[in-house]
Amino acid sequence: MTDRSAAAPAPETATAPTAEPGARLALPLLLAGAVGIGFAPIFVRLASEAGVDPVASAFWRMALATPLLGLSAAWVARANAARRGPPPDGALPAPGHRRGLVFMIAAGLFFAADLSLWHWSITLTSVANATLLTNLSTVFVPLFGFFVLGQRFRGSYLAGVVLALGGAALLVGLSLDLGGTRPLGDLLGVATAVMYTGYFLSTAAARRYVSTPVTVLAVTGGAALALLPVAILSGDNFWPTSAIGWAPLIGVALISQVAGQGLIIFAVRHLPPAFTVVSLLIQPLVAALVAWVLFGEALGPVELAGGAMVLMGILLARRGAR
């Protein structure tokens, strides 16, 4: 799937990912990043047991990751400068860099809103509702591509989306209830999906102009700044109650943010966004498997069937995205 450009206004059809350097690694790195993010709920649960509430955990995830991402971005920039030489005196940032900055700022704000609304929604509705409604971004991204970018999707892609989303529903449980008893929580779940869609599309746009390290740094640092007042004003327990309580916060920062988001943001430069967002449905499968190992939350036949459906749906969507 490709976007409609100003030079080619006619609707485009799905095409293969570009053959740029790193494109061949994009899919395995995307899945590895999704696995890293799949650990996030586990770390948040462990942090909660250490006395840190979810929104505060989201802030620490961003704040602790930012310095390491800053070092990474500085190292890459220095290496690039050594290869290309210094810019001429008085040179201004290229227009593409300015556009990339706008997209990165938008992505950081969307990401902060996504995390805040998600943690708010799970206090007002069931975890199953919040999880499934958040995953509606799997539907919103291709809808944006269809109506705004003029993208067209093959039947195998659409079948993969339905199959993977249905598998995710089985994984988190069959207790989805939209009967109106908790409409605010459900609306927040949908709003979370909208915010994640904005984050995802903004990140994909930023990667057209800016490197992976700079994009991840800007998004993470911006989200940390936006989340800090939210965590303070919400009255969350901000600090761990013991030194060991920092372990899950460091874990979610390094594994889920630096590695997980970093790999995903790299991959969106080389893969169609509509396929990439479907692949992220592997996250609930990873979380369920880790919870089985760590917390003894065994998966029954229904949940295992749901996991298989997620994997088959991703494969179908991949075929449709070629």
VEXDREN-2710 file (C-alpha; in Angstrom, 1 decimal):
% VEXDREN-2710
k/r/px/py/pz
1/MET/0.0/0.0/0.0
2/THR/1.3/3.4/-0.9
3/ASP/0.1/7.0/-0.3
4/ARG/-1.3/9.3/-2.8
5/SER/1.1/12.2/-3.6
6/ALA/0.5/15.6/-5.1
7/ALA/2.2/14.5/-8.3
8/ALA/0.0/11.4/-8.7
9/PRO/-3.5/12.2/-7.6
10/ALA/-5.0/9.0/-8.8
11/PRO/-5.7/6.3/-6.2
12/GLU/-2.8/3.8/-5.8
13/THR/-2.9/0.1/-5.1
14/ALA/-0.9/-1.9/-2.7
15/THR/2.7/-2.3/-3.6
16/ALA/5.7/-4.1/-2.1
17/PRO/7.8/-2.3/0.5
18/THR/10.7/-0.3/-0.8
19/ALA/14.0/-2.0/-1.3
20/GLU/16.0/0.5/0.7
21/PRO/18.8/-0.5/3.0
22/GLY/17.3/-2.2/6.0
23/ALA/14.0/-3.0/4.3
24/ARG/14.7/-6.7/4.4
25/LEU/15.0/-6.6/8.2
26/ALA/12.0/-4.4/8.6
27/LEU/9.4/-7.2/9.2
28/PRO/11.5/-9.2/11.8
29/LEU/12.5/-6.0/13.5
30/LEU/8.8/-4.9/13.6
31/LEU/7.8/-8.2/15.2
32/ALA/10.7/-8.0/17.7
33/GLY/9.5/-4.5/18.6
34/ALA/6.0/-5.7/19.1
35/VAL/7.3/-8.4/21.4
36/GLY/9.1/-5.7/23.4
37/ILE/6.0/-3.6/23.8
38/GLY/4.1/-6.8/24.7
39/PHE/6.1/-6.8/27.9
40/ALA/4.8/-3.3/28.9
41/PRO/1.6/-4.5/30.7
42/ILE/3.7/-7.0/32.7
43/PHE/6.1/-4.2/33.8
44/VAL/3.2/-1.9/34.6
45/ARG/1.6/-4.6/36.8
46/LEU/4.9/-5.2/38.6
47/ALA/5.4/-1.4/39.1
48/SER/1.8/-1.2/40.5
49/GLU/2.7/-3.9/43.0
50/ALA/5.7/-1.7/43.9
51/GLY/3.4/1.3/44.6
52/VAL/3.5/3.1/41.3
53/ASP/0.2/3.8/39.6
54/PRO/-0.2/3.3/35.9
55/VAL/-0.1/7.0/34.7
56/ALA/3.1/7.5/36.8
57/SER/4.5/4.3/35.2
58/ALA/3.8/5.8/31.8
59/PHE/5.7/8.9/32.7
60/TRP/8.7/7.0/34.1
61/ARG/8.7/4.8/31.0
62/MET/9.3/7.9/28.9
63/ALA/11.5/9.9/31.3
64/LEU/14.0/7.0/32.0
65/ALA/14.2/6.2/28.3
66/THR/14.9/9.7/27.1
67/PRO/18.6/10.1/28.3
68/LEU/19.6/6.8/26.6
69/LEU/17.8/7.8/23.4
70/GLY/19.5/11.2/23.6
71/LEU/22.9/9.5/23.7
72/SER/22.0/7.2/20.8
73/ALA/20.7/10.1/18.7
74/ALA/23.9/12.2/19.5
75/TRP/26.1/9.2/18.5
76/VAL/24.3/8.7/15.2
77/ALA/24.4/12.4/14.4
78/ARG/28.1/12.6/15.1
79/ALA/28.8/9.5/13.0
80/ASN/26.8/11.0/10.1
81/ALA/28.5/14.4/10.4
82/ALA/31.9/12.7/10.3
83/ARG/30.9/11.0/7.0
84/ARG/29.2/14.0/5.4
85/GLY/31.2/16.9/6.8
86/PRO/29.9/20.0/8.6
87/PRO/27.0/22.1/7.0
88/PRO/27.9/25.4/5.4
89/ASP/28.0/28.5/7.7
90/GLY/24.5/30.0/8.1
91/ALA/22.8/27.0/6.6
92/LEU/19.1/26.7/7.7
93/PRO/17.3/23.4/8.4
94/ALA/15.9/21.8/5.3
95/PRO/12.2/22.1/4.8
96/GLY/11.9/18.4/5.2
97/HIS/13.5/18.6/8.6
98/ARG/11.0/21.2/9.7
99/ARG/8.1/19.1/8.5
100/GLY/9.7/16.2/10.4
101/LEU/9.8/18.3/13.6
102/VAL/6.1/19.1/13.3
103/PHE/5.2/15.4/12.9
104/MET/7.5/14.4/15.8
105/ILE/5.8/16.9/18.1
106/ALA/2.4/15.7/17.1
107/ALA/3.4/12.1/17.6
108/GLY/4.7/12.9/21.2
109/LEU/1.4/14.6/22.1
110/PHE/-0.7/11.8/20.6
111/PHE/1.3/9.2/22.4
112/ALA/0.9/11.0/25.8
113/ALA/-2.8/11.3/25.2
114/ASP/-3.0/7.6/24.2
115/LEU/-1.3/6.4/27.4
116/SER/-3.3/8.8/29.6
117/LEU/-6.7/7.9/28.1
118/TRP/-5.9/4.2/28.2
119/HIS/-5.1/4.2/31.9
120/TRP/-8.2/6.3/32.5
121/SER/-10.4/4.0/30.5
122/ILE/-9.4/0.9/32.4
123/THR/-10.7/2.5/35.6
124/LEU/-14.1/3.1/34.1
125/THR/-14.7/0.0/32.1
126/SER/-13.6/-3.6/31.9
127/VAL/-10.0/-4.5/30.9
128/ALA/-11.5/-6.5/28.0
129/ASN/-13.4/-3.5/26.7
130/ALA/-10.5/-1.1/27.1
131/THR/-8.1/-3.6/25.4
132/LEU/-10.4/-4.4/22.4
133/LEU/-11.5/-0.8/21.9
134/THR/-7.9/0.4/21.9
135/ASN/-7.1/-2.1/19.2
136/LEU/-9.6/-0.4/16.9
137/SER/-6.6/1.5/15.7
138/THR/-6.1/-1.6/13.5
139/VAL/-9.3/-0.5/11.7
140/PHE/-8.8/3.3/11.9
141/VAL/-5.4/3.3/10.2
142/PRO/-6.6/1.6/7.0
143/LEU/-9.8/3.7/7.1
144/PHE/-7.6/6.8/7.1
145/GLY/-5.6/5.4/4.2
146/PHE/-8.7/4.6/2.2
147/PHE/-10.6/7.9/2.7
148/VAL/-7.8/10.4/3.0
149/LEU/-4.8/8.8/1.1
150/GLY/-6.8/7.0/-1.6
151/GLN/-5.3/3.6/-0.7
152/ARG/-6.9/0.4/-1.9
153/PHE/-6.7/-2.9/0.0
154/ARG/-6.9/-6.5/-1.2
155/GLY/-9.4/-8.9/0.2
156/SER/-6.7/-10.9/1.9
157/TYR/-5.6/-7.9/3.9
158/LEU/-9.1/-7.1/5.0
159/ALA/-9.6/-10.8/6.0
160/GLY/-6.4/-10.7/7.9
161/VAL/-7.5/-7.6/9.9
162/VAL/-10.8/-9.3/10.8
163/LEU/-9.1/-12.5/11.8
164/ALA/-6.3/-10.9/13.9
165/LEU/-8.8/-8.6/15.7
166/GLY/-11.1/-11.5/16.4
167/GLY/-8.1/-13.5/17.7
168/ALA/-7.2/-10.6/20.0
169/ALA/-10.8/-10.6/21.3
170/LEU/-10.5/-14.2/22.2
171/LEU/-7.1/-13.6/23.9
172/VAL/-8.4/-10.9/26.2
173/GLY/-11.7/-12.6/26.9
174/LEU/-15.2/-12.7/25.6
175/SER/-16.6/-10.1/28.1
176/LEU/-16.9/-7.2/25.7
177/ASP/-20.0/-5.3/26.9
178/LEU/-21.2/-2.3/24.9
179/GLY/-24.7/-2.3/26.5
180/GLY/-24.4/1.2/27.9
181/THR/-23.7/0.5/31.5
182/ARG/-20.3/2.2/31.4
183/PRO/-20.4/4.4/28.3
184/LEU/-17.7/6.9/29.4
185/GLY/-15.1/4.2/29.8
186/ASP/-16.0/2.7/26.4
187/LEU/-15.8/6.1/24.8
188/LEU/-12.4/6.6/26.3
189/GLY/-11.3/3.3/24.9
190/VAL/-12.4/4.5/21.4
191/ALA/-10.6/7.8/22.0
192/THR/-7.5/5.9/23.0
193/ALA/-7.6/4.1/19.6
194/VAL/-8.0/7.5/17.8
195/MET/-5.0/8.9/19.7
196/TYR/-2.9/5.8/18.9
197/THR/-3.9/6.2/15.2
198/GLY/-2.7/9.8/15.3
199/TYR/0.5/8.8/17.0
200/PHE/1.2/6.0/14.5
201/LEU/0.5/8.0/11.4
202/SER/2.5/11.0/12.7
203/THR/5.4/8.7/13.4
204/ALA/5.2/7.2/10.0
205/ALA/5.2/10.7/8.4
206/ALA/8.1/11.8/10.6
207/ARG/10.2/8.9/9.5
208/ARG/10.1/10.2/5.9
209/TYR/12.3/13.1/7.0
210/VAL/14.1/12.1/10.2
211/SER/16.2/9.2/11.4
212/THR/15.0/6.6/13.8
213/PRO/17.0/7.7/16.8
214/VAL/15.9/11.3/16.5
215/THR/12.3/10.3/16.0
216/VAL/12.2/8.0/19.0
217/LEU/14.0/10.7/21.1
218/ALA/11.6/13.5/20.1
219/VAL/8.5/11.3/20.6
220/THR/9.6/9.9/23.9
221/GLY/10.9/13.2/25.4
222/GLY/7.7/15.0/24.2
223/ALA/5.5/12.4/25.7
224/ALA/7.4/12.6/29.0
225/LEU/6.9/16.4/29.3
226/ALA/3.2/16.0/28.5
227/LEU/2.7/13.1/30.9
228/LEU/4.4/14.7/33.9
229/PRO/1.6/17.2/34.8
230/VAL/-1.0/14.6/34.1
231/ALA/0.6/12.2/36.5
232/ILE/1.0/14.9/39.2
233/LEU/-2.5/16.3/38.8
234/SER/-4.2/12.9/38.8
235/GLY/-2.8/12.2/42.3
236/ASP/-1.1/9.0/41.3
237/ASN/1.4/7.3/43.5
238/PHE/4.5/8.7/41.8
239/TRP/7.5/7.0/43.4
240/PRO/8.2/3.3/44.0
241/THR/8.0/2.3/47.7
242/SER/11.3/0.5/47.5
243/ALA/14.5/0.4/45.6
244/ILE/13.5/-2.8/43.8
245/GLY/10.4/-1.0/42.6
246/TRP/12.6/0.8/40.1
247/ALA/13.3/-2.5/38.3
248/PRO/10.0/-2.7/36.4
249/LEU/10.2/1.0/35.5
250/ILE/13.7/0.6/34.1
251/GLY/12.5/-2.6/32.3
252/VAL/9.6/-0.9/30.6
253/ALA/11.8/2.0/29.6
254/LEU/14.5/-0.1/28.1
255/ILE/12.6/-3.1/26.7
256/SER/9.3/-1.6/25.7
257/GLN/10.3/2.0/24.9
258/VAL/13.9/2.1/23.7
259/ALA/13.9/-1.3/22.1
260/GLY/10.2/-1.9/21.3
261/GLN/9.2/1.5/20.0
262/GLY/12.6/2.1/18.5
263/LEU/12.4/-1.1/16.3
264/ILE/8.8/-0.3/15.3
265/ILE/9.6/3.3/14.4
266/PHE/12.5/2.0/12.2
267/ALA/10.1/-0.5/10.6
268/VAL/7.4/2.0/9.6
269/ARG/9.9/3.6/7.2
270/HIS/9.9/0.4/5.2
271/LEU/6.5/-1.2/5.6
272/PRO/3.0/-0.1/4.8
273/PRO/1.4/1.5/7.9
274/ALA/-1.8/-0.4/7.5
275/PHE/0.1/-3.7/7.7
276/THR/2.4/-2.5/10.5
277/VAL/-0.5/-1.7/12.8
278/VAL/-2.1/-5.1/12.2
279/SER/1.2/-6.8/13.2
280/LEU/1.1/-4.9/16.5
281/LEU/-1.8/-7.2/17.5
282/ILE/0.9/-9.7/18.5
283/GLN/1.3/-7.6/21.7
284/PRO/-1.6/-9.1/23.6
285/LEU/-0.4/-12.6/22.6
286/VAL/3.1/-11.8/24.0
287/ALA/1.6/-10.3/27.2
288/ALA/-0.7/-13.4/27.7
289/LEU/2.2/-15.8/27.3
290/VAL/4.5/-13.9/29.7
291/ALA/1.6/-13.7/32.2
292/TRP/1.2/-17.4/31.9
293/VAL/4.9/-17.9/32.8
294/LEU/5.3/-15.3/35.5
295/PHE/1.8/-15.2/37.1
296/GLY/0.4/-18.6/36.4
297/GLU/-2.4/-17.2/34.3
298/ALA/-2.9/-20.3/32.2
299/LEU/-4.3/-20.0/28.6
300/GLY/-7.2/-22.3/27.8
301/PRO/-8.2/-23.6/24.4
302/VAL/-10.1/-20.5/23.5
303/GLU/-7.2/-18.2/24.3
304/LEU/-4.7/-20.4/22.4
305/ALA/-7.1/-20.4/19.4
306/GLY/-7.2/-16.6/19.6
307/GLY/-3.4/-16.5/19.6
308/ALA/-3.3/-18.7/16.5
309/MET/-5.9/-16.5/14.8
310/VAL/-3.7/-13.4/15.5
311/LEU/-0.7/-15.0/13.8
312/MET/-2.7/-16.2/10.8
313/GLY/-4.3/-12.8/10.5
314/ILE/-0.9/-11.1/10.4
315/LEU/0.2/-13.5/7.7
316/LEU/-2.9/-12.8/5.6
317/ALA/-2.5/-9.1/6.0
318/ARG/1.1/-9.4/5.0
319/ARG/0.1/-11.1/1.8
320/GLY/-2.5/-8.5/1.1
321/ALA/0.0/-5.7/1.6
322/ARG/2.4/-6.9/-1.1
END
